[in-house]
Amino acid sequence: MTLNGAVTKITWPEQNATDGFIPPIITQVEMKLGDVLEQTR
């Protein structure tokens, strides 16, 4: 993930995470980041 030029690697500590589990989390993070960016404008 890159924000303001800073790169952060996201790792999943949960060994049993599935393709059905990870994408919804990414979508939620994306939406929240979008909200934060809109509030700062």
C-alpha positions as CSV (number, residue, x, y, z in Angstrom):
1,M,0.0,0.0,0.0
2,T,1.3,3.4,-0.9
3,L,0.1,6.6,0.8
4,N,1.8,10.0,0.3
5,G,4.8,8.3,-1.1
6,A,5.3,6.0,1.9
7,V,5.1,2.3,1.1
8,T,3.7,-0.2,3.6
9,K,3.6,-3.9,3.2
10,I,0.4,-5.6,4.4
11,T,0.8,-9.1,5.7
12,W,-1.8,-11.6,6.8
13,P,-1.0,-13.3,10.1
14,E,-4.0,-15.6,9.7
15,Q,-2.8,-18.8,8.0
16,N,-6.4,-19.8,7.2
17,A,-7.3,-16.6,5.3
18,T,-9.1,-17.4,2.1
19,D,-9.7,-15.6,-1.2
20,G,-13.2,-15.0,0.0
21,F,-12.0,-13.3,3.2
22,I,-9.2,-11.1,2.1
23,P,-10.9,-9.1,-0.8
24,P,-13.7,-7.8,1.5
25,I,-11.1,-6.5,3.9
26,I,-9.2,-4.8,1.1
27,T,-12.4,-3.2,-0.1
28,Q,-13.2,-1.9,3.4
29,V,-9.7,-0.5,3.9
30,E,-10.0,1.2,0.5
31,M,-13.3,2.8,1.3
32,K,-12.1,4.0,4.7
33,L,-8.9,5.5,3.2
34,G,-11.1,7.2,0.5
35,D,-13.3,8.7,3.3
36,V,-10.2,9.9,5.2
37,L,-8.8,11.5,2.0
38,E,-12.1,13.2,1.3
39,Q,-12.2,14.7,4.9
40,T,-8.7,16.1,4.5
41,R,-9.6,18.0,1.3
